[in-house]
Amino acid sequence: MGDTRLIHGRYRLLDLIGRGGMGEVWRARDESLGRQVAVKCLKPLGSGHDQSFGRVLRERFRREARVAAALQHRGITVVHDFGESDGVLYLVMELLQGRNLSQLLEDNKQHPLPVEQIVDIAEQVAAALAYTHDQGVVHRDLKPANIVRTADGTVKICDFGIARLGHDIGFTSRLTGTGVAMGTPHYMSPEQISGSPVDRRSDLYSFGCVLYEIATGVPPFDLDDAWAVLVGHRDTPPRPPRTHRAELPEQLDRIILDLLAKDPAARPDTARELSRRLAALRAGPLVVPGSAGEPVSGAAPATQDRAGPPGRTRPGWAERAALPPGEGLPSGEGRVTAGETEAAAAERAAGAAPAAGGRRAGTGRPARLPSWTRGMTTGHKTAGGTLRTTPPDPAAGLSGEWIPRPAADPRADRSVPDDLPTPSPETLTALAARHNAGLSLGRLGRWAEAEEVHRAVAAERRRLLGPEHPDTLAGRYEVAFALSRTGRAAEALQEYKQVAEARIRALGADHPDTLAARQEMAYVLAQLGRAFDAHQVYLSVLSARERTMGPDHPDTLRCRHNLAFNLGRLGRLEDSCGMAREVARARARVLGPTHPDTLVSRCEVAYTLGLLGRWQEALDIYREVAEARAAVLGPDHPDTLAARYEIGISLGRLGHITRALEHYRELVRDRTRVQGPTHPETLRARHGVGVNLGRLGRWEEALAESREVCALRESTLGPDHPDTLVSRREVAVGLGWLGRWAEALTEYRSVAEARERVLGPDHPDTLASRDDEAQCLQQLGRDTEAVDLYRQVAALRRRATADGR
């Protein structure tokens, strides 16, 4: 099949991406629609089958393919087409960018996945199974290799109907002398083994085996002999998962064991029931093993995703309060801040962190951690030599900015009405689904829509659950996050403050959720140009994290990472670089040298080296990070592409302009293939192309590229988005170099007015734009206006300095 390179005159086979007992899977291009697809080619029938069998098989194939193609759910791989070509049956499916669960475990050296990822996977798969079972479709061969987590955190089930086809064709293995048909023995239900009829509960058993493995690192019956494995499934009670991994929540342990009941009637009856139990796991107080029986506030029920769990939405894994793309860089060249725009907004300045050693499937927004995974110690001793700064007294005020303080009784002011109606489980589940839809919109960069969804869900939860219920506050937290992503930092700050105030009353000042909201406050303070206030909040949060979690806990290290970045904003570049290096070393020790968080901190070191003018050192680090990410996450992972972007910036700063231009063009091609032509990061790479065309003096080409990127950013991100304004400024730069100063003035003024409207008149970015405007006025000979504008800018800068910004 690979020799023909073309299937049915339409699907061009490009490269082999998988091979198994059923056949081969190819990455292919649909020549008719110009899109990338996956083509699964089933093995041709051997000579031992007669023609009548072949006809029956083809009819069965068409029937099963139609069933698979009719399944329309975000958690199921889409089947686009099917047919037969040169005697080979084929299916055309969506091409998934991600890793299946077997690969995730291999990536993690067979260590179990972080708890928040397990629950996220469980909820997403349960939702997909509930849908398919409602359609009367049973998978029959659920296993880690058939469950894929995509780059944006979505979990998808693959190969519906394929297992039954394989059995008919004779591709499944058989146990010698037993006559028992085997799919994959480690995940087979007792009724499959005994040859009894199977229904939806067989899928639930197989999925219980999958959950057991990703929660413990081993399948429930980890034996070398296939027959012994089958006997184990049929006759032997599995060891509780917590005997392998003591920190697993008791409720999760119970759910997995119930799924593994030998009698189908003893299992959850439906996947929908499983979903309700998972939601209840999040909604009620949880006792974390090792917490001396202390309850931890539960999470908002949801079926989220973001590489993260459905439930209570945890602040993202953000690492740094990034400069608005392009600001503070010559020629307005935007830079992707490691871990902010790439590891998906994945690394925001929030409090949650993955369990040590856990892996993110990072983009979009990676996993939010439920409260029961927070505060777990890593078992490492305090690192020495850490750059310390004495935190302020939380009771002493914060340059006019609020720091939460606990009341005498942290729960004394909950102001929850006593007469709230008891909402039905169906209502809560529906709200959770809407909450997750908002998260999905955010992962797609549709932040304005995400804000609307989260605002509506938060209002409904407030009405049903009360203003200070954790789910209500989780929704408001998401509103604030969406506001910060659309440039409305002042509104986001007010929302975060109110969430933090409510959480401190309900949970206490040192609760991880409270600290997460405060850390986000620091992030938006930095967005507003208030780097000193952000610094004070980061110090206060860091002090609390070190006291309650320990200096080496991933959340503590994340806060120190944010503090290091903010030191750079304060102009303390050497301190920033030193702290970032120490965080990178600590993360390498705690999480491993190639863990995504470790690599993000190494990127921070490189970024600060660049600000210090040490671009060759920065380039060397970015190359090492890119190589490590390609090996660990794959060459097309957003984090890998982000590191490649930074390589382009470093090449340009070192004067290797032609190499930088070629590098960016390659990156544009790869980003277009992986993420699409209008994805924000594709446009960011195209912006780099325009910048370097200008550096080569090819200003007509540079201007054309900048105009096109600006138009695309305006239509996809909005006219006032920081990236759009960076592109508009680049348009002005090109017009100026071409001597078209009157047109350049219009663009510079437009950027300045937008930044003033969004950020305020004395924000550093606004003032930089006003300087651009004044320089343009000088070029036009309007010196008096230019001098007046310079004076206004100088006065605003003095005022900002006097205010401590």
Sequence and secondary structure as in RCSB ss.txt:
>XXXX:A:sequence
MGDTRLIHGRYRLLDLIGRGGMGEVWRARDESLGRQVAVKCLKPLGSGHDQSFGRVLRERFRREARVAAALQHRG
ITVVHDFGESDGVLYLVMELLQGRNLSQLLEDNKQHPLPVEQIVDIAEQVAAALAYTHDQGVVHRDLKPANIVRT
ADGTVKICDFGIARLGHDIGFTSRLTGTGVAMGTPHYMSPEQISGSPVDRRSDLYSFGCVLYEIATGVPPFDLDD
AWAVLVGHRDTPPRPPRTHRAELPEQLDRIILDLLAKDPAARPDTARELSRRLAALRAGPLVVPGSAGEPVSGAA
PATQDRAGPPGRTRPGWAERAALPPGEGLPSGEGRVTAGETEAAAAERAAGAAPAAGGRRAGTGRPARLPSWTRG
MTTGHKTAGGTLRTTPPDPAAGLSGEWIPRPAADPRADRSVPDDLPTPSPETLTALAARHNAGLSLGRLGRWAEA
EEVHRAVAAERRRLLGPEHPDTLAGRYEVAFALSRTGRAAEALQEYKQVAEARIRALGADHPDTLAARQEMAYVL
AQLGRAFDAHQVYLSVLSARERTMGPDHPDTLRCRHNLAFNLGRLGRLEDSCGMAREVARARARVLGPTHPDTLV
SRCEVAYTLGLLGRWQEALDIYREVAEARAAVLGPDHPDTLAARYEIGISLGRLGHITRALEHYRELVRDRTRVQ
GPTHPETLRARHGVGVNLGRLGRWEEALAESREVCALRESTLGPDHPDTLVSRREVAVGLGWLGRWAEALTEYRS
VAEARERVLGPDHPDTLASRDDEAQCLQQLGRDTEAVDLYRQVAALRRRATADGR
>XXXX:A:secstr
 TTT EETTTEEEEEEEEEETTEEEEEEEETTTTEEEEEEEE    TTS HHHHHHHHHHHHHHHHHHHH   TT
B  EEEEEEETTEEEEEEE   EEEHHHHHHHTTT    HHHHHHHHHHHHHHHHHHHHTT   S   GGGEEEE
TTS EEE  TTHHHHHHHHT S B TTT  B S GGG  HHHHHT    HHHHHHHHHHHHHHHHHSS SS  SS
HHHHHHHHHH     GGGT TTS HHHHHHHHHHT SSGGGS SSHHHHHHHHHHHHHS EE TTSTT EE    
     SSS SSS            TTTTSGGG     TTTTSS S S S S    TT     SSS     GGGTT
        SS        GGG  TT       SSTTTT    TT     HHHHHHHHHHHHHHHHHHHTT HHHH
HHHHHHHHHHHHHHH TTSHHHHHHHHHHHHHHHHTT HHHHHHHHHHHHHHHHHHH TTSHHHHHHHHHHHHHH
HHTT HHHHHHHHHHHHHHHHHHH TTSHHHHHHHHHHHHHHHHTT HHHHHHHHHHHHHHHHHHT TTSHHHHH
HHHHHHHHHHHTT HHHHHHHHHHHHHHHHHHT TTSHHHHHHHHHHHHHHHHTT HHHHHHHHHHHHHHHHHHH
 TTSHHHHHHHHHHHHHHHHTT HHHHHHHHHHHHHHHHHHH TTSHHHHHHHHHHHHHHHHTT HHHHHHHHHH
HHHHHHHHH TTSHHHHHHHHHHHHHHHHTT HHHHHHHHHHHHHHHHHHHHTT 
